[in-house]
Structures are given as structure tokens and as C-alpha cells.
């Protein structure tokens, strides 16, 4: 093992091509007030492994890849399991209501067409 610093964090964003933003949280005791303090810091890391949002990863110091990227993903510790296409509950309810409204309109239009056909005959 070499002397490079290693941090464990969660992938917060993967919108860039080969760069991810990793949020590293730490807890420590305040030196004067002795209260437990939680802090979080974001690091930009070079990603060759293809991380997704929510994955727990280990990042390691490396040579500068760009002006702001000096960390790289060493390994993925835990993969976040996500279902694709799943949206929030409110959006799902709105979509279902819209579909029900469309079906009602279609049924009413079908009844109007049938009434017109009967009257024409």
C-alpha cells in the first residue's frame, strides 16, 4: 500500500463524461465545545469504472487530471440499486389521473359516435 490519501464517500453526481462528484462526510468532536459535528465535502474524481449516483466508492489522491480534478476512483465498495423509470409517487398519481381522464374522453367520444350512427340510420 502506498502513502496516498484514501477517502470513502458517496457519488453525488455523474453528469460529466469521466468525472464524478463524491461527497465525503466526516464526524468529529469540536475542540472547544465537545459537541459532535458532522461536515461534508465534495471532491471531483476521475472515473474509469462507470459509477452511478448513490454508489459508495473509495477515492485516492492522484496526479492532476485537470484544474479541479486531482482524485480518482479506486474501487466501488457498494453499488446503489435503483429501478429505472421509477418516479415519485405524486408524479405517478398525476400520470394515472391523466390516463383515466383520457379514457373517459375516449368513452364519451365513442358514445357520441354511436348516437350519431343510430340517428343517421
N, C-alpha and C positions, 0 to 999 in steps of 0.2 A: 504494500500500500504506500502511496506517495503522500507528500505533505500538503496536497491541495485541500482547500476547504470544501466540505460537502454539506449541503443543506437539504432537508426534506420539506416538500411543500405540495400544494395542490395547483393544478393547471387552472388558471382563471380565464385565459383567452387563447385561442389558436387561429385568429383571423389572418395572421401573416403567413407567408409561404413556408419558411423554415424556421420561424421564431415563435415561441410561446411565452406567455406571461405566467410566471409561477408565483403564487402567494405563499410566503413563508411566515408562519405565526410562531411567536415565542412568548413564554410567560416567565416573569422574573419578579423578584421581590424588590420593591422600591427601597433604595438605600437609607432614606431618612424616615419615611412613614411606615415602612414594613408592610405595605399593602401589596397584594398580588396584582401585578399589572400585566395585561395582555396587549401585545403590539403585533402588527402585521406589516410586512414589507413586500413589495413586488419586485421581482427580478425578471429581466428578459433573458431567455435562454435559447440557444441554438438547438433545434430539434430535428434529428435524423430518424428518430424512431416512430414518428407519427402519433403524437399524443393527442388525446381528446380532452374536452373540458371535464373537469372533475377527477381526472386521474391523479393518483399520488405518485410523485416522482422524486428522484434524487438528482440534484443538480450539483455540478462540480465546477470549480474555477478553471478557466482555460485562457488561452490567448484571446485577444480581442477579435471577434468576428466582424464587428462594425463599431461605430462610435458608441453605441449604447449596449451592445451585447458582448459580455465577457464571461458568460456562463454557458454550459452545455448540459443537455440531459444525459445522465449516465445510465440510468435504468428506470423502468416503470415498476413501482412497487405494487400498486393496486390499480386495476382498471375499473373505471366507473361504468356501470351497466346502465344504459339508457335505452329507452324504446323510441325509435324514430317515428316521427309523425304524431306523437302524443303531445297535445296542447293542454292548456289549463282547463279547469272544469268549467269556468264561465264561458270560454270560447266554444267548448263542446256543446254546452246548453244552447248558446246562440245559434250554432250551426243546425242543431236538431230542430229548433223552433222555426228557422228559416225553411228547412226542408218540409216540415209539417205545413207551413203556410203555403208553400208551392204546391203541395199535394192537394190542399183544399181548393186552390185556384184551378188546378187541372180538373178536379172533380166537378166544380161548378161549370167550367167551360164545357166539359163533356155533357152535362145535363142540359145546358143551353143548346148545344148542337143537336142532341136527341129531340128536344122540344121543337126545334126549327124543322127537323126532318119529318116529325109527325104532323106538324101543321102544314108542311108543303105537300104531304101525301094526301 
